[in-house]
Amino acid sequence: MLKTNKMMKLIFLPILLFFLLFLIVPLLYMFWQSFKIGNVLTFQNYIDALSNIELREAFINSFKVSFVASVVTTILAFLLAYAVHFTTIHRHTKKLVQVGITLPMLLPTITYGFVLIYTFGNQGILTKLIGQPLFTIYGYNGLVIGYVLYTLPVAFILMQNSMQYIDKRFLLVSMLMRDHSLRRFYHTVFRPMLGTIGGAFILTFILSFTDFGIPASVGGNYRVIATELYQAMLGSIVHFERGAVISVFMLVPAILGVVMLTILERFNFQYKQVGQSELVKHRLRDVLFTVYSIVCVAVVLFVFSTMFIVPFTKGYPYDLSFTLEHVQNVLAEKDLTKVYINSLIVAVLTAVLGVVITFMSALLNARTPLKGKKSLDVASMITNTVPGMVLGLSYLFFFNGTSLKGTFFIIIACNIVHFFTTPYLMAKNSLQKMDPTWEVTAELLRDSWLKTIVRIILPNIRATIYQMFSYYFLNAMVTVSGVIFLVSTKTMLVSTRIKELQHFAKYTDIFVLSIFILCTNLIVKLGCDYITTHKEKVEEISK
């Protein structure tokens, strides 16, 4: 059996201290602050918040709009995943769905609101085509559409990942038994997917409830809890105690969501062996799902196409002649190029340091007998629960007045903690699947633990590490909620600068910067995907 050695403890302690300093203590400090007025401990802040009509209205609005968006998103995502896995529509259409639906993930959510304004607003492309606005985009309508666009890729990935593990032979058995089509659908697809459907709904609800980018751009006068928190902390009059109380309120749906996800786990299915069989062709079904898939992708691409039209026209919507003037102006502004470079620095360092911390955490937990290693699972669960805005605000409270305030370091630390859960689970699952005796064999051969990791573990987990790097980089480039309270004039990022440009109505600059982010993320994602698949092919050939 592998023994605990000094090196394991030397690596475990700094990681433990990191989560203590950048997760547990700031959150406890913020919770403490919510009970303080001056130096007095009291429940008065909570009483004031609960008796505040505007805050109650914002909370109810957030709940209402998030619920509607989650229902719509879950249905859309389920049907799209069904089209990919349970129909015989053309493979190019399936590929189009997989790429087209997930493309918006590469953009900051604050950009979503601006493309909606330029599509459905008074001067929007759709308004120009049909002659009048279909509806008012500001407020409830804009938030629902924005949240659906924002959460659809996440829900779709979740659904299609689960559907690929459904045994399709049961469909054939059900057909041979002459089951009614509804009964067949329920028992072979819907019932096995019940846990994932519930999980997708909860996840999209939490993401919508805690997002700040979309309400900041298209919320209008419709109050939601995220904009109330922003106003409390960075508005014309600062209310620290109120901000702390709102943050605690924002944790409630997230905690309830995690509890419900735990309950829903019992509905998850598990086949001992997943069998594949040819799907039976059904002309009407395939035509309907082809049309549905193409319409969904076309709507997403149409909405985001405004981002590529406005910056390349001389004066949208009056002068639509092509120009590169706006792009050249952005490139000529040292301030904006500096902001873009800041974003790159933060994304690269977040990805590199994040992968190191996450990989070592997963390694210690999955493949060592270290005492206290389960604390890393607890850290993962907490980071999954805490919304980005709440985490950022806790940092603002705790590190206010220290030399860390407004530095790159604090932004990078916040990103690593905020996005820790997914890459941690990716690494842990991969490490658990590897042969558990490698380290013991290496120990018997008098190889050190570190050498075993470098020579054996790392080469076998390389593909997962590239995916972890890509995940951290992409999210660090687009996040707004987590860093909105942490940036300073020197460490301003593109995603937060977009919020500032909104006040000066510089929408063309916003779209140019968004295109920069999209292109950068595409390069990194495609690069990581290429390296992963290329190395796998080389290894297969060498075998």
N, C-alpha and C positions, 0 to 999 in steps of 0.2 A: 504493500500500500504506500502511496506517495506521502512523504512526511512534510510537515510545515517547516520551511527553512527561513533563515534571516532575511533573504531577499524578498520573499513574499510579504513579510511584515513591513519591510522598508517601502515597498510599493503601496501596500494597503493603507498605511497611516496617512500619507499625504492626500490620497483620494478621499479618505474619510474626513480629513480636516477641510478639504475643498468643499464638500457637500455641507459640512457643518457651518462653514463661514459664508457660503454663497447660496445656501438654500434654507436651512433650518433656522439659523439665528435671525436673518433678515425678516423671515415670515413671522417669527415669534415677536420680534420687535414691532413690526407693523400692527400685529394683533394687540400688543400692549398699548400702542399709541391710540388705538381706536377707543380705549377706555379712559383716555386722559384729557382733561381740560386744564391747561397750565400744568401745575404739579399735582393736581387733584385727580384721584381715580374715581370714575363715576360711570353710570350707565346712561347719563344724560345725552351723550352723542347718539346712542342707538334710539333713545326715545325721540330726540329731535328728528332723526332720519326717518323713523317710522311714521311720525306725524306730519312729515313734509309731503304735501300733495304732489308736487312736481316730481319728487324722487319716486314716490309710489307709482305715478303715471309712467315714468321712464321704465321702471322695473316690469310693470304689466305689459307695456309696449314691446319691450325686449322679448318677454316670454311669448307674446302673441305672434310677432313677426318671425321669431326663430322657429316656433312650432309650425307655422304655415310653410315656411321655406324648407324645413326638414321633411315634412310630409311629401311635398312636391319633389324634392331632391331624391328621396328614398325611392319613390315610384319610378322616376325617370332613370335613375341609376340601375335599378333592378331590371327594367325592360331592356336597357342597353346591354347589360351583362348577359341577359338571356339571349339577346340577338347574337352575341358573339359566341356563346357556348352551346346553345340549344336550337339553332336554326342552321339551314344550309345556304345562307346568303353568301354571296361571293367573298372570297378571302380578302380581296382588296378593300371591300366595304368594311370588313371586320378590322382590318389594319387601320383604315381611315378613322373608325370610331376610337380605337385605342390611342391613336396619336392626337386626333382633333379634340377629344374631350379633355385630355390631360394637359393640353398646351397652356391654358391659363394659369396653371400652377407655377409657371416660371415668372409670373409678374406680381408686383406688390398689390395687395387688395385695394389700396387707395386708388390705384389706376382704374380698377373696375368701375368705380363710380363715375369717373370722367368719361370713359368710353360710353357709358350708358347715357350720359348727358348729351354727348355728341351723336348718339344714335336715336334716342327717343325724345330729346329736348326740342324746344321751339325751333332751333336752327339745325336740328339733327338730320342725319341722312335719310332716315325713314320718314320723317316729317316732310322733307323736301320731295320724296318720292310719291307720297299719298296726299300731300297738300295740307294736312293739319295733324297736330299731335294726337296720338291714340289715347294718351292719358297723361296725367301729371307725373313726371319721373321723380320729382323730389318727394321725400317722405316714405310712406308705407310701400308704395309700388316699387320705387327704386331699391328699397332695402330688400324686399322679397326677391326681386330679380337678381340683385347683386349677390345675395347670400346663396341663391341657387347656383349661380355661375361659380361662386367661390368654393362651395362644398361638393358640387357634382363630381369633380375629378377624384376626390378622396373617397366618396361613397362608391363610385364606379370601380375604383381599384380594389376596394374591400370586397365588393360583390363578386367581381370576376375572379379574384383570387380564390374565394370559397367555391365558386361554381366549377372551377377546373378539377376539384377533388370529389365532385359528385359522380357516383358510379352510373354511367349512362346505360348499362345493361338492364337496369330496372325499368327503364322506359320501354325497352323491347319486351320484357316480361309482361308489363302492364298491357301492352298492345295485344300480345298473344292471348291474354286473359279477357280481352274485349272490355276493358274498363272504360267508363265514360271519360271523355277528354279532361273534364274538370277534376275528376277524381284522380286521374293519372297525374295531372299537373300538381295537385296538392301533395300527393304522397311521394312523388319522385323528385320534385324540384322545390316547391314552397316549404314543405315541412323540414327537409334537411337544411334549408336556408334560413329558418326562422330566427336562430340565434344571430346570424350575420345581419339580417334585416333590422332586428332590434338594435344591434350594435351600430349599424350605419346611421340609423335614426338618431340615436343618442349622441354619437360623435358629431353629426352635422348640426344638431341642436346646440351643443356646447360651443362648437366653432363659431356659429352665428351669434350666439348670445354674448360671447366675449370679444368678438372682432371690433376693432376700432376703425380700420381703414375705410370700409364702405360707408358707415354712418358719417364719417368725417367729410366725405366728398359728396354724398348724395342724400344724406339724412334730412336736410332742410330743417324745418321746425318740429319734426317728429322726434320727440325725446326718447333716447334709449340709454341704458345704464352705462355703456362704454363712453359715450360723449359726456354724460354727467360727471364721470370720474375725471375725464380730461379737463372739463371746466372747473372742477373743484381744485385741481392741482395746478393747472397752467392757464386758468382764465384770468380775467381782469382783477378779481378778488380771490386770493388763495385761501382755501379752507382745508388745512392739513387733517384735522380730526374727521371732517366729513369724508375726505378722500379715503382715509383708513377704513371708515365704516362701510363705504360703498365697496371697497376691495373685499372686505369680509363677506358682504352680500353676494358678490360675484363668485365667491368660492362655493356657495351653497349648491347651485345647479350642477357644478362640476363634480362635487363630492357625491351628490345624489346619482349623477350619471355613472360614476365609477361603481357605486353600490349596485345599480341596476345592471351594469355590464357583468358584474360578478354573478348576479342571479341568472342572467341570460346564458351564461356559459353552459348551464345544464341542458340547454336546447341545442348545443353544438353537436354535430354528428361526427362519427369517426368510423371509416370503413377500414377493415383489416387490409384489404387490397382494392385499389381503385381500378376497375376495368373500363376499357374504352370500347365502344361499338359505333358502327356507322349510324348516323342519324337518318331517319326516314325523310325523304323529300316531301314537302307539302307546298305546292305552288302558291296558294293564297297566303299562307302564313309567311313564307319567305318574301313575297312581294310587299306585304304590309310592314314587316320588320325592316326591309331594305329602305322603304320610304321613310319610316320612322327614324332610322339611324341617320340617314342622309339629312333629314330635316333638322335633327338635333345638332349634328356637326355644323350644318350650314348656318344655323342661328348663332352658335358660339363664334364661328369664324366671321360672320357678318358683323356681330357686335364689336368684336375686337379689330375688325378691318379699319374702323375709324382712326385707330391709333397710327395706321400706316398711311392714311390719306391726309389728315389735317397737317402734319409737319411738312409735307411735300407739296403743299399748295400755297400760292402767294398770299391769299387772304380769304381763308374759308369763312363763310360759304359764298362770298361775293365774287372772288377771283380764284378759279380753280386751276389756273395754269401751273404747270410743274416748276418747282424750284428746290434748290438745296440750301437756300439762304438760311433757313432756320437751323439746320444741322450745323452749318458753318458758324453761325452765331454762338451756338452752344459750345462748339469746340474752341471758339475764340475766347470764351469767358473762362478765365483762369479759375474763378470761383467754382463753376460747375464741374470743370474737369477735376479739380481737387476733390470735390465731393464724390465723384465717381471713383477716383483712386482710393479715397477713404473706404468706400464700400468694398472695393477689391481687397484691400489690406485686411479689413475685418472678416470678410468671407473666407479668405485663405487661412488666416490664423485660427479662426473658429473651426474650420474643417480639420486642419492639421492637429491642433491641440485637442479638439473634440474627439477625433478618432483615437488619439493616444489614451486619453482618460477613459473613454467608453470601452475600448478594446481591453485595457488592463482591468477595468472593473468586471467585465464579462468573463475574462480569463480567470480572475481570482475566484469568482463565484462558481463558474461551471467546472473548473478543473483543478481546484486545490482543496485541501481539507481545512482551510483557514477558519479559525473561530471568528464569529461575527460577520461572516461574509454575506449573510442574508440581509444585513443592513443596506447593501447595495440594491437589493430588490425593493426595499422600502423607499429608498431615494428615487428609484425609477417610478414607483407608484405615485409618489408625491409630485414629481416633475410632470407626470402625465395629468395630474389633477389641477395644478395651479395655472390659470390663464396668464398669458404673456404680460398683459397690462398690470396684473396684480404683482407678479414677480418684479417687474421693472419698478413699480412704486415702492415695493419693500426695499429695494436697493437704494432708491432715492432717500427714503427715511433713514436707513441704517448707515449709508456711506456719506450722508450729507455732512460737509465740514471736514472730511478726510481728503488726503491727497489723491485718492482714487476717483473722486467725483469728476465726471466729464471726461474720463480718459478712455483710450481704446481698450485698456485692460478690462474695465468694468463692463463694457459693451460685449466684449468677447466672452467673458465669464457668464454673463446673463444668457447669451446665445447658447453656450455649451450646456448650461443647466436646463434652459427652456426646451431644447430639442433633444435632450438626452435619451428619452424613453425608447423611441423607435430604433435608432442605431444600436442601443444596448441590447434590445431584444433580438435584433438581427444577428449580432455577434454571439450572443448567448446561445441562441438556437443552433447556429452553425457549429459552435464549439462542442455542444452537447452531442451532436451527431457524429463527431470524430471518435476514433478508437480510444477508449478510456485508459488503455494500458501503455500508451506511448511514453508518458512521463516516467512511469514505473520502470519500464524497460531501460530507458535512458539513464535512470538513477542507478540501476544495477550495473550498467556499463560505465559508471562513474562520470557520466556527463552532467554538467551543471544544469539547473532548471532553466536559466536564461538561454543557454546554448540550445536546449531542446526547443524552446519557443522560437528562436531565430531560425533554426535549421529545419524543424518539422512542422510546428503549428502555423507559423506565418505563411509559408508557401501554400499550405492547404486552405487558408482562409482568405487568400488574396482577393478573390472576387467579391466577397462580402465587405472587405475593407474599402474597395473602390466604391461600392454602393453607399457605404457609410459616409465616405468623403463627399460624394455627390449630394447626399441628403443634407449634410451640414452646410455645404457651400450654398446650395440653392436656397435653403431657408434663411440663411444669414443675409443673402442678397435682397430678399423680398420682405422680410419681417418689418412691421411698423409697430405693432402693439408692444412687443417686448422692449423696444429701445426708445420709444417716444419720450420717456421721462429721463433718459440717460445721456443723450447726445448734447454736446456743447457746440459752440461756433467752430471750434478747431476739429471736432470729431464728427461733424455733420455727415450723415449718410444720404444716399440718393432717395431711399424710401421716405425718410423724414423730411428731406429738402422739398420733396413734392408737396408735402403739406404746407410748407411756407410759400411755394410758388402759387398755390391756390389763392392765397390772399391778394396776390398781384394779378390774378387772372391770366397767368402765363401758361396757357394750356398747351401751346405748341412745344414749349420747353419741357413741360411735363411728359408729353408723348415721346419726345426725342430721348429723354433720359430713360423712359420705360422701355424703348426699343433697345437702348444700350444694355439694360438689365436682361431683357429677353435674349438678345444675341449672346451675351456672356454666359448666361445659364445654359443656353442650348449647346454652346461649345463645350462647356464643362461636362454636361450630361452625356452628350454624344461621345465625347472623348473617353469618359469613364466606361460607358457601355462598350465602345470599340475595344478598349484595352482588355476588358473582361472577356468578351466573346473571342477576341483574337488569341488570347493566351489559352483559353479552353480548347480552341481548335488545334493549336500547336501541340497541346498535351495529348489530345486524342490521336493526332497523327503519329506522335512519338511512341504511343502505346502499340 
